[in-house]
Amino acid sequence: MTNSFHIVNNSIDDFKLYECLDFVVQNRLSIKRLRNLLGFLKPQNYKGIGRTTFTADPFYLNKLTGKVQHWENTTKSLETNKLAKHKLLDIEKKQTDDSLIDFYFSNEDDLNSVFELLGNSTRFEKIETISGLKEVLPNSYGFDIGYWCGDFSIIADTAIKPTWHPPDFDDMKDIVLQLKKLNQYCLFDNYQDAVDYKDIYLSKKWAEENWYENNDDKEGDIKIILVRLL
């Protein structure tokens, strides 16, 4: 069992931000068709790993000098949650695993030290993600499927916030049947249901490919992940 800790957008704000993206506006007819097809889901309730993670952007750590800098010509505020972002970078200095897609907190103390500095903390949520566990824990939202310590979910990218690999409407009848098993948070309560969805998804030509990281990791990059509220 492996776990990690994250600060993510709350579900309502995250969905609102998605709906304002140029990509979504330009493809509003396809999105509307998807919403009609999946009318049994409430995408604004999605509590999975596919939500936007709080980062230090536009600040970053210059690994050559060890100093905090910010991107030139950024349109993002340099003052909003500045203390929290700088604290996050202090913690990131201690992270030694360069293979991960995104930064994550390795313990709750570090996570809380950043969260308590947020000036608008109601916009965010603290979650724990757990790989290798087949049973739900107290305060669990359910099982998601996607990249470990990344914000890509094959539930979100198919049914909630399609962006990279939107579904083929002519090839998703079996996907729809599986999606009807999702709970109120648009996640799976049952581990085997998550496995079944993953297998069906990976059989699709339009899906994200699953690469094996090494011979010991037969699950591949796309993993089944329990999401839990902290």
C-alpha positions in Angstrom: 0.0 0.0 0.0 1.3 3.5 -0.9 -0.2 6.8 0.0 0.2 10.5 -0.7 -1.4 13.7 0.3 -2.7 16.6 -1.8 -4.4 20.0 -1.8 -7.0 20.1 -4.6 -9.7 22.4 -5.8 -13.1 21.7 -4.2 -15.4 19.9 -6.6 -17.7 22.8 -7.4 -15.0 25.4 -8.0 -13.0 22.9 -10.0 -15.9 22.2 -12.3 -16.7 25.9 -12.8 -13.1 26.5 -13.8 -13.3 23.6 -16.3 -16.4 25.0 -17.9 -14.7 28.3 -18.5 -11.8 26.8 -20.5 -11.5 27.9 -24.1 -11.4 24.2 -25.1 -14.8 23.6 -23.4 -16.4 26.7 -24.9 -15.2 25.7 -28.4 -16.5 22.2 -28.0 -19.7 23.1 -26.2 -22.0 21.0 -28.5 -20.0 17.8 -27.8 -19.9 18.5 -24.1 -23.7 19.1 -24.2 -24.1 15.8 -26.0 -22.0 14.0 -23.3 -24.0 15.6 -20.5 -27.2 14.4 -22.0 -25.8 10.9 -22.5 -24.6 10.8 -18.9 -27.5 12.6 -17.3 -27.4 10.3 -14.4 -24.1 11.9 -13.2 -23.6 15.2 -11.4 -20.1 16.2 -12.6 -19.9 19.1 -10.1 -19.9 16.4 -7.4 -16.8 14.7 -8.7 -14.3 14.2 -5.8 -11.5 12.3 -7.5 -7.9 12.8 -8.4 -8.7 14.6 -11.7 -9.2 17.9 -9.9 -6.7 20.7 -10.2 -3.9 20.5 -7.6 -2.7 23.5 -5.7 0.8 24.4 -6.9 3.4 27.2 -6.3 2.8 28.6 -9.8 4.0 31.2 -10.9 6.8 30.6 -8.4 9.3 27.8 -8.9 12.5 26.6 -7.3 15.7 27.2 -9.3 17.5 23.9 -8.8 20.8 25.4 -9.8 20.8 28.3 -7.3 18.3 26.9 -4.8 16.4 30.2 -4.9 12.7 30.8 -5.4 11.9 32.7 -8.6 8.8 33.4 -10.7 8.0 33.0 -14.3 8.5 36.2 -16.4 5.5 37.8 -17.9 3.1 35.7 -15.8 -0.5 36.8 -15.7 -1.0 35.1 -12.3 -0.9 37.2 -9.1 2.4 37.2 -7.2 0.6 38.0 -3.9 -2.4 35.5 -3.8 -1.4 32.7 -1.4 2.2 33.7 -1.7 3.2 32.4 1.8 1.5 29.1 1.1 3.3 28.7 -2.3 6.7 29.6 -0.8 6.1 27.1 2.0 5.2 24.4 -0.6 8.5 25.1 -2.4 10.4 24.7 0.9 8.9 21.3 1.3 9.5 20.4 -2.4 13.3 21.0 -1.8 13.3 17.9 0.4 11.6 15.7 -2.3 14.1 13.3 -3.9 11.8 11.3 -6.2 12.1 12.9 -9.7 10.1 10.2 -11.4 6.7 11.5 -10.2 4.4 13.5 -12.5 3.6 16.1 -10.0 4.6 17.2 -6.5 2.8 15.6 -3.6 3.0 15.8 0.2 4.5 12.8 1.9 2.8 13.4 5.2 -0.1 15.3 6.8 2.0 17.7 8.8 3.6 19.2 5.7 0.2 19.4 4.0 -1.3 21.2 6.9 1.6 23.6 7.1 0.7 24.8 3.6 -3.1 24.6 3.9 -3.2 26.8 7.1 -1.5 29.6 5.1 -4.1 29.6 2.4 -6.1 32.9 2.4 -9.1 31.3 0.7 -9.0 27.7 2.0 -12.7 27.0 1.3 -11.8 26.8 -2.3 -9.6 23.8 -1.6 -9.8 20.4 0.0 -7.2 18.1 1.6 -7.2 14.5 0.4 -5.2 11.4 0.8 -4.8 9.0 -2.1 -4.0 5.3 -1.6 -2.8 2.8 -4.1 -2.8 -1.0 -3.4 -5.9 -1.0 -1.1 -9.0 -2.9 -2.1 -11.3 -1.8 0.8 -12.7 1.6 1.6 -11.6 3.5 4.7 -13.5 6.0 6.9 -14.1 9.3 5.0 -13.4 7.7 1.7 -15.0 9.2 -1.4 -14.3 6.0 -3.4 -12.0 4.5 -6.0 -10.7 6.6 -9.0 -8.4 5.3 -11.8 -5.5 7.3 -13.2 -1.9 8.3 -12.8 -0.3 8.0 -9.4 0.4 11.5 -8.0 -0.9 13.0 -11.2 -4.1 14.8 -11.9 -5.2 12.5 -14.8 -8.2 10.3 -14.2 -9.8 8.0 -16.7 -13.2 8.7 -15.1 -12.8 12.5 -15.2 -11.3 12.5 -18.8 -14.2 10.4 -20.1 -17.2 11.5 -18.2 -16.5 14.6 -16.0 -13.9 16.9 -17.6 -13.0 15.4 -21.0 -9.8 17.1 -22.2 -7.1 14.8 -23.5 -8.9 11.7 -24.5 -12.6 12.5 -24.9 -14.8 9.4 -25.6 -16.0 8.2 -28.9 -19.8 8.5 -28.7 -20.1 5.5 -31.1 -18.0 3.3 -28.9 -19.0 3.8 -25.3 -22.2 1.7 -24.6 -20.2 -0.6 -22.3 -18.5 2.5 -20.7 -21.9 4.0 -19.9 -23.1 0.8 -18.2 -20.0 0.9 -16.0 -20.4 4.6 -15.3 -23.9 3.9 -13.9 -22.2 2.2 -11.0 -20.5 5.4 -9.8 -21.5 6.8 -6.4 -22.6 10.3 -5.5 -19.0 11.5 -5.8 -18.6 10.0 -9.3 -16.2 7.3 -8.0 -16.6 3.6 -7.5 -17.5 2.2 -4.1 -16.4 -1.3 -5.1 -12.8 -2.1 -6.1 -13.9 -4.7 -8.6 -16.1 -2.3 -10.4 -13.1 0.0 -10.8 -11.1 -2.9 -12.2 -13.9 -3.7 -14.7 -14.1 0.0 -15.8 -10.3 0.2 -16.2 -10.3 -3.0 -18.4 -13.1 -1.7 -20.6 -11.5 1.7 -20.9 -8.1 0.4 -21.9 -9.7 -1.7 -24.7 -10.8 1.5 -26.5 -8.8 2.9 -29.4 -9.6 6.4 -28.1 -8.3 5.8 -24.6 -5.1 6.9 -23.0 -2.5 4.1 -23.2 -1.3 2.2 -20.2 2.4 1.7 -20.1 4.1 -0.8 -17.8 6.7 1.0 -15.7 8.7 -2.2 -15.1 8.3 -5.9 -14.9 7.4 -5.8 -11.3 4.5 -3.3 -11.8 2.0 -5.2 -13.8 -0.7 -2.7 -13.0 1.0 -0.2 -15.2 0.9 3.6 -15.0 -2.9 3.8 -14.8 -3.7 2.6 -11.2 -6.8 2.2 -9.1 -6.6 4.8 -6.3 -8.7 5.2 -3.2 -9.5 8.9 -2.5 -10.1 9.9 1.1 -11.1 13.2 2.7 -8.8 14.5 5.5 
